[in-house]
Amino acid sequence: MDLTGFEKNLKYLPLRDLRIDDPFWNGCVRLVTSEILPYQYDTLWDRIPGAPPSRCIRNLKIAAGQEEGTFEGWVFQDTDLAKWLEAAAYSLASLPDPKLRATAEEMIDLVLAAQQPNGYLNSYFTILHPGKQFCNLKEGHELYTAGHFIEAAVAWYQVTGEDRFLNAMRRFADLICEVFHTPEYADAVPGHEEIELALFRLYEATGEEKYRAMAYDFINRRGTTDYLSRENTLPRFVDVWHDPNPYVPEYGQAHAPVREQSTAEGHAVRALYLYSAMADLAGSYHDEALLAACERLYENITEKRMYITGGIGSSGVMERFTTDYDLPNDSAYAESCASIALAMFCKRMSRVTGEAKYMDTAELAIYNTVLAGIAMDGRSFFYVNPLEVIPEACMPATDRAHVKPVRQKWFGCACCPPNIARTLASLGEYVLLQGDTSIRVNLLISGTFKARIAGVPVKIAIESSLPWEGHAKIRVRAERPVRGTLLIRVPDYAEDPVFTGEGGAFVPKLDRGYAVIPVEGTATAVSFGFGMTARLIYANPKVSADSGKVAVRKGPLVYCLEEADNGEGLAALRIDTSKALREVPGGGLRDSVTVEAEGLRLQWSGGLYSTRAPDSVPCKLKFVPYCFWGNREPGEMTVWVTAK
């Protein structure tokens, strides 16, 4: 049945067929293999001086009977290794490395040694509550942890072709399918969503229907049962966090059936992992009501609950969404994992609907919040991504205690660093989507890619000057004559786009934000150019934190002021919005384009308060890409600047 709203048969390309070679992204993607993975591996072994201990590998060794001791760390500590293994698999797809592969195989051996005879895998419960399983779904993160191990196993299988890890995690998935179809678990749902999207990935990798059906069951149960609220009254319950407070259904998106949800609620990472699975399943089952809910939730996030940087989850209390237009800058949470999850959701919605707007949002999150989450040397990280920082105000026991003015070597709760690693290592998946007779270019990132059009092997070469200039050239070469379509996303920031082919400039048909280019014969080439000047951005006046202020954006990049360029007291600066912005090519970190503006600096000569207005003197403001902030000496930073 052909249903409106669904795009048929779009697929991700295998990472082994995707080679990014991009002046902007090379410094990040190649860093995964050379620096990020080795550094993170050492942290999992507790080898980084001054970094909070991980205990991740030690916990698994104890669970495997290879060491003596007890569990330490968060209940979901195993997932740090799971995400590391997933990132390692993706890295091996683009850059074979015998040493990395051997290390990953050693860690897979450890994981399998810690797995229980019935397939169960979780070092926390194996060590502290042997014989217990699925006794605290609300807090125990067992299904969340299972999901990350399943995702790692799928990635390893898809890249290497080896199925030992995959088969072991299938045993775990089989156990989950069995347990959660028994009467006592018939209405049970995960506390932290993740298993749903992982089971769907396992279904796509294996073709085993029961994995998709289990994911769909979890989705369909959510918000229709009070299981999480009453779980602590069950005889089998194992208390993990000793939280005396009653469960808040909104926190885990369990406040209403998923098809009736219209606003993004609760813990931002949980929400977007849930929405990612909803998108997958909506497309797979052609579930129109589920897709409609995904579309409503996307609109609520992007129109009312998302920072200009693609950050989501404004509150540090419960790491959650709050209410429409509540987007404080200096206390923003905007967890790195949440923006990664937003990009994951949008990638799936793009695949399901064929709509370009979802990749506009994914691109925004990746270029800004996700990339800001890691230092340029790959060895320190942000968990929280504020839009304004005054270092001395980031004090313990305040509403800004979660804000760090400098990236950290590691975290006791370290979900974000390995999540960033797996995202950068799999960036190629965001670039293209393949249809039966079409190729969609979602991101203008340089590289060479293998695909098929109408079954014919083709090679696609992209040469892009983003994010500094609005120009890209795309070539398609087929092994034999072919007829199909190349669809190129026209970004929402593109000014006056111009397409040029062999016959000169032409105006292509547009389809849901994509330019439609016919592919005929064995060679097709098209150039795509557009204006991409730095522009002032204004916020809806309902966003009280940004009222009377402006931000600067150039293409996919949001910019900010740093103390290193503008001196201390950034709040005293005013930008003259009547004067044009000036772009300075190659003037910043990694040869970035910086932006200059005319402004004023307020000068104060009184005490705390005065009846005399402050004086002001002209000054120049220098903006740098937000994704690069904090890579020099520590200091103030702000995205939003008061307009003169």
N, C-alpha and C positions, 0 to 999 in steps of 0.2 A: 504494500500500500504506500503510495507516494503522499507523504504528509508535508504540508507547508511548514516552514520554519526549520526544517532539517536539511543539511547538505549531505548528500549520499557519498559514502565510500572514500572519504578523505582519510589519509593515513600519514603517520609520522614515518620519516625515512630512517633506516638503520644508521646509528651513529658512525659505524665503520665506513659509510658512504658519504660522510659529511666532513669536509676539511676546511676549517676556518683559517684564513690567512689575512688578517685585517690589522691595519696599523694601530687602530684604537684598541681592539680586543686582544691582540696577541699578547700584550703585556699582562693580561689577566688570565686568559685561558691557558697559556703555556706555563704560567706560574703555578698552576694546579699541580703539574707533575714535578716541576723543579723545586718548589718551595712549600706549597700549601700541604700537600699530602705527606711529605716527610716530616714537616713540623707537627702536623696534627697527629701523626703516628707516634711521635715522641711524647706528645702530651698524653696520649692514651696509656703510655707506659710510665707516666709521671717522671719524665726525664728533663722537663723544662724548668730551670731554676726560676723561682719567684712566681710560677704559675700555680693557681689552685690545683690541688691533686684531682685527677680524674678517677682513678681506681677502676676504670672500665675493664681493662684487660685482666687485671688481678681478680676482679669479681668473677669473670668467666672462667679463669683458671681454677678458682676455688669451686665453682659450680661443676667443673669438669673433673674434680678430684685430683688436680695436678698441684695444688697448693693448699696449705692449711690457713684458716682465718675466717673472718666473717665479712658480710657485705658492707660496703661503704658507698655513700653517695646517694643520688636521687634514685627513686624506684625505677626510672626509665633509663638508667645509665648505659644499658646495653646498646641503646640506639645510636650512641656516638660512634661505635664501631660499625654498626649496620650502615649508617650513612657514609662513613669513610670507605667501606667496601664498595658501595654503589658508586661513589666518586672515582674510586680506583678503576672500576670496570669501565666507566665512561672515558677516563683518561687513556686506558689501554686501547680503546677503540681508535683514537686519533693518533696516539704516539706509543707504539709497542715498546715496552721496557721490561726486559727479563727480570731485573731486580725487583721492580714493583710487583710484577706478576707473582714472583716467588713469595714475596712478603704477604700479598693478599691471599695466596693459597694457604700459607701457614695460619693466617687468621681464620680462614674458612675451616681449616682442621680444628682449630680451637672451638669455634662456634658449634661444630658438629659434635665435638667431644662433650660439650656442655648440654647438648640436647638430650632430653629424657627418652626412655624407650618408647613412650606413646606418642612422641613427636613434639611434646611441649618444650618450650625454650624460654627461660626467663631466669636470670641469675639471682634476682632479688628473692623470688618465691622459692626457688630451688634451695637456696642457702638458708633463708630465715624461716620459711614455712614449707618444709619438704612434704610432698604428698598433696599439697593444696594447689588448686588451680582455679582461676576465674572466680575468686571469692570476694573480690572488691573491684568491680568494673568501674565504679565511680572514680576511684583514686589510684588504682593499681597499675594502670597503663599497660596491662598485659596485651591487649589487642592492638594498642598503639605500637608497642614494641614489636609484636608479631608482624604488623604491617611493614615496618621498616626493614625487617629481615627478609620478608617476602620480596619487597622491592629490590633489595640488594641482590637476591638470588636471581630474580628475573633479569636484571641488568647484566649480571655475570654470565648467565646463559646466552643472552642475546649477543654479547660481545665475543665471548670465547667459544661458544658452542658446547661447553662442558655442562653436564646436567647433574653432577653430584650434589652441589649446593641446592640447585632447583628441586631435585627430588626430595632432599631432606626438608625443605620448607613446604613442599607439597604435603608431606606427612603432617606437618604442623597445621596447614590449612585444612587437611582432611579431618584432623581432630576438632578444629573449630567448627567445621560444617556439621560434624556429628553432635558435639556438645550443645550447640545453639539451635538444634532442632529437637532437643529433648524437652519434655513437658516443663521441667523446672527452669529452663532457660528460654522458653518459648516467647517471652516478651522482653528479653534482655537486650540491651544495646550498649555499645562502648561508651565509656565516659569521655575519652579523648578520641575523636574520629581520626582515622588513618587506615584502618584495616579495610574499609570499604573500597577505597581507591586501589589499595594493594591487591585485593582479591580480584578486582576487575583487570588489573595488569596481568595477574596470573592467568586469568581466563583467556586473555588475548594471546599470551605466550603459549598456552597449552591446549586451548580449545575445550577445556573441561567445563561443561555448563554449570556444574554445581557451585563453582567459585563465583561466577556471575550471579547466580541465584541467591547465594548467601549474602553477597554485597547488597543486592536489591532488597532482601529481607531486612537487613539492618536499616537501610534507608526508609523502608516502608513502616517499620516499627517506631522510628524516632518521633517523639512528640505525641504518640498515641498510648503510651504506657507510663506508669509512675515507678518503673523498676528502679531507677537510680535514686529516687527519693526514699524508697522503702528498703533498699538493699541492706542498710546497716541493721535492720531488724531480723534478717534471715539468720538461721543457726550457723550457716557456713561462712558468714562474713568475717573477714580478717581486717582489723583496723590498721591502716597504713599511716595516715597523717594525724590521727587523733584530733580531727577538726570538730569542735563542738557545735558549729553553726549548721543550720539546716541546709540541705542542698538547694541551690538556685537553678531551676530548670533552664532559664535563659542562658546561664553560663555555658551550658553544653548544648545549646540549640534544641533542647528537649521540651520547649514550652508550647509547641504546636506541631501538628503534622507538617512535614517538610513542604508539601504542596500548598499549604496555607500560609507559609511564612513570607513576609513582605519586607521586613527590615532586618538588617544584619545585626545580630545580637550576640552578646557574650564574648567569650575568649576568641580572639580574632583568628588565631592559627587553627583552632578546632573548627571554627565556622568555615574557613576557606578550604580546609581539607574535606569537610563535608560537602561543600558546594562543588568541589572538583569531582567527587564521586557522583554526585547528582547529575552533573553534566555528562560524564561518561555513560551513566546508565540511561539517562534520558535519550541520548543518541542511539545507544545500542538497542533499547526496547521501543524506540519511537514513542516515548511517553510525553505527550504534549503538555500535560499538566505539570510534570516535573520540569520540563524545559521552561515553561512559563514562570515557574517559581525561580529558576536560575536567572532568568532575565530580569525579574523584579528585584531580586537581591543584588544583582550587578548594578542596576540603575540606582538603587538606594545607596550603595557604597560609593560609586563614582560621582554621584550628583550631590551627596549630602554628608558622607562620612569618610572621605579620603583626603589625605594631605596632598598638596600640590606635587610632592615628591613621589607619590605612589605609596606612601606609608599608610597603614591602617591600624586601628586599635589605639585610641587616643589615651586611654587610662592605664596607669601603672597598677591600679588596684584591679586584680583579676585579669590583667593584660587584655582588656576588653574594649569593644565598641561601647559608646555611651549613648548619645542621642544625636539627632540631626544637627549639623553645623557646630558641634562641640569639638573644636580642633585647636586646643592650646598648643603653643609652640615650645615654650621652655620646659613644660612638663610632659611633652609628647612621649608616648611609649613607642609606637610604630616599630614593633619588633621586626628584626631582619627576617625571621621565619615567616612572619605574617605577610610581608611583601613577596616572599618566595611563593607562598601558598596562593596569593592573589595572581601572580604570573602563571602558576600551574592551572588555576581555574580558568583564566582567560585563554590560555593555550587550548584547553579542552573546549571551551565555548566557541572558539574560532573554528576548531575542527568540526564541531557539531552543526554550526549554523552557517559557516562561510562568511561571517560578518567581520569586516576589518576593524571595527571599533574595539573589539576585544584585544586585538594585538596592539592597538594604540595604548591601551592601559597596561598590557604586559610589558611593552617597551619602556613606558614611563617608570614602572616599578624596577625593572632590571637595571636601567641606566642610572638610576638615582639611589633609592634606598638600598637595594640589594648590593650594588657596587660600593656604596659608602660603608657597608658593613665590614669590609676587609681593608687593611692597610695596603699600600702599594707594594710592600715587600712580602705580603702574604703571611705575616707572622703576628698580627694582632687584629682584634675584632671589636665591632660594636654589636651589642645585643639590642640596644635601644637607639633609635635614630631621631633625636630631637631636631627642631628647626630653629632653635635659638639656644645658645649656651653661654652662660657666664660661669666660668669654672668655680669661683669661690662660692657660688650659690648652690652648687651641687653637693649639699651637705647631708650627712646621715640623719635619719629620723625627720626628714622633711618630704614634701610631695615631689621633690626633685632628686631624692636619694638614688633613684634608679638611673639617672642621667650621668653618663661618664664623659668628661671633657676630653679624654684620651682613650684610644682603643686599648683593650685589655689583652694580656697574653693568653688568657683562657678564662673560663667561668666554671664555678661549681656545677651550675646547670648550663651545660654547653651545647644546647640543641642547635644554636645558630651557626657556629663555625663550620661543622661538617655539612650543614644544609647549604651554606654558601658554596662550599667546595663542589658538592654534587650538582648544583645549579650551573656554575661556571663550566664544569666539565661536560655538561649536556646541553650547552647553549645552542649547538647546531640544530637540536630538535625544534627550536623556536624559529629558525630561519625559513624553512620550507615545509609545505604540506603537499602530498601527492594525491591526486584524484585518478580516476580511471583514464581520462584523456587530458588531464590538465596538471600543471604545476603552479602552486601558489607561493609567491615570494612574500613572506610575512615581515621579515626584517631585512633591511638593506645592509648586510654585513658581508664583507669580502670573503671569498673562498671558492672552492671548487666542490661540486656536489654531483653525485650519481643518482639518477632516478629513472623512471620509465614513463613514457607517454603512449597510451594505447598498446602497451606491452613492448614497445621498442626502447631499448636502452638509450639513454641520453646523458650527456654531461652538461652541467650548468656552471658557468663561470660568472661570478658577481664581482665587479670592481666598484667599490663604494667609497666616497669621501666623507660619509657621515662619521661622527656627529658634527664635524666642523663646517662642511659645505654640503649643499643639497644637490648632489649629483651621483648617479650610479649608471653603470653599463652592465647589461645582462646579455649573455650569449648562451644559446642552446644549440648543441651539436648532437645529432642523432646518428646512430649506426647505419640506418637506412631511411629512406623517405618516410615521413610520418606526418600526420595531420592531427593537431590538437590545439591546446590553448595555454598560454602563459598569463597568469593573473598576478599583477604587481600591486601590492597595497600602496595606496596614496595616503601618506601619513596625515593626521589631522592638523599638523602644523605646516604642511607644504603650501607655499605661496606661489600661485600662478604656475602650476606644473606644466611642463612641456615634454612631449614624447617625440623622439626622433628615430626613424628607421632608415633603411637603405634608400628610400625614396624621399627623405626629408622629414620635416615635422608633420605630425598628424594628431588628430584628436580621437583617442580610443573611446570605445564604449565603456561606461562605468557600471560595475555590478557590485552593490553592497560595499562600496569603498575600495574596490579593486579595479584597476585598469585592465581591460581584456585585450590581449595581444594574440592574434592568430599565429600558430606555429605550423609552418608548411615546409616540406622538403627535408633537407639534412642540416640546414644552418639558419638560425634566426638570431638577429641581434637588435637590441633596442637600447637607446639611451634615455634616461629619465632625469630631468633637471627641474629644480624648483627653488624659489627663494626660501631662505631659512635664516632670516636676520634675528638678532637678539631683540626681544620684545618685552614690554612691561605687561605684567599680568595682575589683574585685580581680582579680589575675592568677593563672593556674595556678602553683602553687608550683614547678613545673619551670622557670619563667622566673626564673632566679636573680637577675637584675638587679632584679626587682620584688618579691621575697619580703619580706613584712612591710610593703609599701607599698600605697597606694591612689591612684587617679586619680579625677577628677571628670568626669562627662559629663552633658550636658543635651541631649536629643534627638539630632540628628546631630553635635553639637559636642562635641569633647573640650576640656577646659580645662587651663590651666597656671598656675603661679606665675611672676611676673617680679620681678626686683630692684626695678624702678621702683615697685612697690606694697608690697613686703614687706621691702625692705632686702637688704643683701648676706648671703651665707652661707645660701643656701636649704637646704643639706643639714642645717643645724642646726634646722630647723623640724619640728615634729611636729603632726599633725592629730588632733584628738579625735574619733574615729569614733562616740562615744556621743552627740554633740550634733548636732542637725539642721543641715543646710546652709541658708543664707539667700540667696535670689535678690534682686538689686538691679536692677530694670529701668532701662534707659537710662543706666547708670552708667559705661559704657565706650566705647571707640572705636566709631564709627558707631552710637551709641546701643545698644550691645550690652548684654545682661544679664550682669552680673558675679555671682560667687558668693562669699559669705563663709563662713568656718568658724572655729570655736574651735580654738585650738592652743597649743602651747608652743614657746618658743625656748630651746635649750640655750645655756648661758653657760659659758665656759671661762676659767680663770684660771691654768692651768699651762703647761708647755712642750709639746713634741710629744706626749709620753705622760705619763700620771699614774695613780697608784693610786686617786685620788679621782674619784668620779663627777661629771659636770658638774651644775651647778645648772640649774634651768629656771624660766622665768617665763611667765605666761600671755600670749598674744598673739592677734591676729586675723589670719587668712589671707585674702588676696583673690586669687581665681582669675579669669582672663580667657580668652576663647576662644583656643585654640592657633593658629587661623588668623590671628589679628591680632598674634601676638607679634613683637617686634623692630621695631615701628613707632614706638617712642619712643627714648629714649636707650639706648645699648647697656648690657647688663648680663646677669646670670645668668637662667636660665630652667630650669624643670623641670616635667614632667608628673606624674611619680610622686613621692609624698610619704610619708615614713615615718609609719605609724599609731601613735598613742599606745596 
